[in-house]
Amino acid sequence: MEFTVIVCTVLIIHAIGVIQLVMVKEGKREGYSFSDSFGVLSFLLPILTVVFSIPSLILIFIIYWFTG
């Protein structure tokens, strides 16, 4: 049960990152500009969310496999 909740949480975080990345790519995020730090952050944060959610999901599966 706990495993399912953790996996669903990671997948939801991944989906949010993908949606934000698409919004940034289409220019629909407010304040999107590389001239200020917020613009760079609004571009990098979705990428980091997507990049780190996949390995964390794999790590969760590995831990669950060896402990459960």
C-alpha positions as CSV (number, residue, x, y, z in Angstrom):
1,M,0.0,0.0,0.0
2,E,2.7,2.5,0.9
3,F,4.6,1.5,-2.2
4,T,1.6,2.4,-4.4
5,V,1.3,5.8,-2.7
6,I,5.0,6.6,-3.2
7,V,4.9,5.5,-6.9
8,C,1.7,7.6,-7.6
9,T,3.3,10.6,-5.9
10,V,6.4,10.4,-8.0
11,L,4.3,10.0,-11.2
12,I,2.2,13.0,-10.3
13,I,5.4,15.1,-9.7
14,H,6.7,13.8,-13.1
15,A,3.5,14.8,-14.8
16,I,3.5,18.3,-13.3
17,G,7.1,18.7,-14.5
18,V,6.1,17.6,-18.1
19,I,3.1,20.0,-18.1
20,Q,5.3,22.9,-16.9
21,L,7.9,22.1,-19.5
22,V,5.4,22.1,-22.3
23,M,4.0,25.4,-21.0
24,V,7.5,26.9,-21.0
25,K,8.2,25.6,-24.5
26,E,5.0,27.2,-25.8
27,G,5.7,30.4,-24.0
28,K,2.5,30.3,-21.8
29,R,4.3,30.7,-18.5
30,E,4.1,34.2,-17.0
31,G,7.5,35.9,-16.5
32,Y,9.3,33.6,-18.9
33,S,12.5,35.5,-19.8
34,F,16.2,34.6,-19.5
35,S,17.0,38.2,-18.5
36,D,16.0,37.6,-14.9
37,S,16.7,34.7,-12.5
38,F,13.0,33.8,-12.2
39,G,12.8,33.2,-16.0
40,V,15.8,30.9,-15.8
41,L,14.3,29.1,-12.8
42,S,11.0,28.7,-14.5
43,F,12.8,27.0,-17.4
44,L,15.1,24.8,-15.4
45,L,12.7,23.7,-12.6
46,P,10.4,21.6,-14.9
47,I,13.5,20.0,-16.6
48,L,14.9,19.1,-13.2
49,T,11.6,17.8,-12.1
50,V,11.3,15.5,-15.1
51,V,15.0,14.4,-15.0
52,F,15.0,13.5,-11.3
53,S,11.6,11.9,-11.0
54,I,12.5,9.0,-13.4
55,P,15.6,7.8,-11.5
56,S,13.8,8.2,-8.2
57,L,11.1,6.0,-9.4
58,I,13.6,3.4,-10.5
59,L,15.3,3.7,-7.1
60,I,12.0,3.1,-5.4
61,F,11.4,0.0,-7.4
62,I,14.9,-1.3,-6.6
63,I,14.5,-0.7,-2.9
64,Y,11.1,-2.3,-2.9
65,W,12.4,-5.3,-4.8
66,F,15.2,-6.0,-2.3
67,T,13.2,-5.2,0.9
68,G,9.7,-6.6,0.0
